[in-house]
Amino acid sequence: MGPSTATTSADLSQRQWVFAFGLVTTLFFTWGFAYGLLDVLNAHFQVIFGIDKTKSALLQLAYFGAYFLWAPIAGMIMDRRGYKFGIHLGLTLYSLGAIFFWPSAKFAKYGGFIGCTFVIGCGLSTLEVAANSYISVLGSPKYAAARLNFSQGFQGVASVTGPLIASRFFFRGANATSLSSVQWTYLGVAGLGVVLNILFYFCHLPEIRGTTEQEPDAVNATHQPVEPFWKQWRCVFGFVAQTGYVGAQVGVAAFAVNYFVDQGVGLDASKASELFSLCQMTFTIGRFVGVVLLRYIDSALLLSIYGVGCSVFCLCVSQIPGRGGIGCFFALFFFESICYPCIFTLGTKNLGPYTKRGSGLIVMGIGGGAWYPPAQGALADRTFTRHSYLVPFSGYIVMSLYAIGLVVHQARQGGFRIRHIEEDAEDHRNSNHSLNEKDDMAHQEYTVRV
């Protein structure tokens, strides 16, 4: 279904809404699993190919570099062809990249793994543009951050699975020095992508347009001028914040196994991988806790609090040896939990006709994950793994400044004032699918002061 036949979420029945929400949420599990495997492959390839931490970070450079290069293109494609086409394209690229892990492992070519990882990154960046923006507009803007946190919670569930598989099959016995387990694991990943592609082909997925995602003429008719896309400052600075945050998050996870082993508490690579999966579990719990908090706390304010928490605990991770540093590592993962969804929803809020393009820009910020790990790996090779965590610390500072800036701006402008009648009207439309003429006028006349 193309954009020309788009509807709003208010036009869906409750059953249609639940089905669309659930189906798109499965995509978050897909890339959470791929991302969880990526971080442990980093340490595994150091052993297999005899490379240092800097070279092993080329996997992250390929994966997140694909986001930087491909996400804007994916956004433009979906502007023309719609969400469902973007999902099919993303799953196809994802499956192709995973399939070619087999010959790369068969012939033990590290360059092949890097190329395949780039293709997987292109596929997942397409899925992120589609799924993140779809969930954001699939309901009231007031609860967009809570919805996205809930859906991305399943990404966290999947990211726990990756390290657990690695600890059982990558680092034990003969598999510790071979690539055979990698072959079979990624063949399964490819199969998952194919199955999801088939399901999406046969399932009806409504093309949703947000309540503020109108054509320029329609927006002007309500006397709300549409600024050029490059003047959408909330989105532009959201891209900068996302770049800093994702770069920091990826750097933290990429060297987690190395960090635990180097802390001198008697952990080998297998045990460290299991500990990393517990960190991911902490992250996932934090996501679902965030869903509850975001119903009562403004998303910009909560992002500010969590951003400061990330900054403080990352600094502690870089300075505290032994078990104390590991404890701070767990706290860091908890405070990371809500950051990505909140930055995404804050950066794409009220973009009107630029919603898909803005989503592409924010997802492009995930490309920050390409730059931080090589810098962190270079520092780790020259000093200690612990000290290299000063690199992601800088990314958390950037994110915190964005969130605090939004809070200050809202306070000066009196906050986001959305009339209660608009919220009541939208909830009524979601449950009963219709409004009388008076309610329709009230729904269109809400005011947003940024």
C-alpha positions, 0 to 999 in steps of 0.5 A: 500500500503506497503513501497515497492511500495512507490513513491515520491510526485513528482509522484503525479498529482495535484489532487492526491496531494491535496486529500492526503494532505486534507485527512491526514490533517483531522487527525490533527482535530481529536487529536486536539479535544481530546486534547482540551477536556483533559485539561478541564476534568482535572478541571472537575474531581477535582470537581467530584472525590474530588481530588487535582491538583496533582492527576488530572494530572494523566490524562496527565501522562496517555495520554502523557506517551502513547506517550513516550512508544508507538510512537517508536513502531508505527514508527517501525510498519510503517517502515514495513507496511506503513503509511496507516496501521498506520493510521488504527491502530491509529484510531482503538485504538483512538475509542476503548479508547473513547468508554470505557469512557462510562462504566468509567463514568457509574460506576464513576471510575477515574482509568477507565478514566486513562486507557482509556486515555492511550489507546487514547494516544496510538492511537493518537501517532500512528496517529501523527507519520503517519500524521506528517511525511507524511505531511513533505515528501509530497512536497519540503523539503524547505516548510515542516515546512510551510506545517506542520504548515498549517495542524496543524492549524486545530488541533488548530481549533479543540482544540478551540471546546473542551473547548467550549463544556466543558463550555456549558455541563461540568460546568453548572447546574446538569452537573457540578457535574455529568459525564453524559455529558462526556459519550455522548461527548466521544461516539461522539468522538468514532463515529468520529474515526470510520467514519474516519477509514471507509473513509481511508479504501475506499480511495487511499492514496499513500505511499510517500517516501521523496526525501531523504528517500532512501535505504542505498545503494541508498544513498551511490551511491550518495557518501553521507555516511549514519551515524548510527541513533544514530549519527543523532544529529539533530534528537536526540537533537530534541527529547530532545527539543520536550520533553521540549516543549510539557511538557511545553505546556501541563503543561500550558494548564492543569492548565489553568482553575485553573489559570484563576479562581485563578487570582482573577478577578471574573471568575468561572470554566465555564467562565474560560473554555470559556477564555481558548478556546479563548487562543486556538483560539489565538494559532490557529491564530498564526499557520496560521500566522506562515505559512506565516512567514515560507515562508520568514524566516528560520524555525530554526531562527523563532523557536528561536524567538518564543522560547524566546517569550515563555520563557519571557511570561511564566515567566511573567505568573508565576509572574504577578497577575490579568489581567496582568497575563491573558494577558501574558497567551494569548501572551504565546499561540501565541508564542507556535503556530509554535514550535511543527511543526518546531521542528518536521521538523527540527529534521526529515530533511534529515534522509534518510532511518531513516525518519519513525524511526526519526519521531517516536523518535520526537513524543516520545518526546511528552511524556514530557507531562506526566512528567510536569503536575504532577510536576506543580500540586504538586507545585500548591498545595503547593503555588499558581497556578500562581507560578507553571508556573515556571515548564513549563518555564524550558521546553521553555528554553530547546527548545530555546537552541535547536533552537539557537544552530541550528541557530549558527551551520548553521551560522558557516557552511554557512547555508543550501545550496540547489542549486536553480536547485534542487528546480526548478526541484522539483517544475517542477516535482510536476506540470508536473510529469516528468523531462528530464535526465539532470534535474534528475541528477541535482535533485540528485546532490544537496548538504546539508551542516549541 
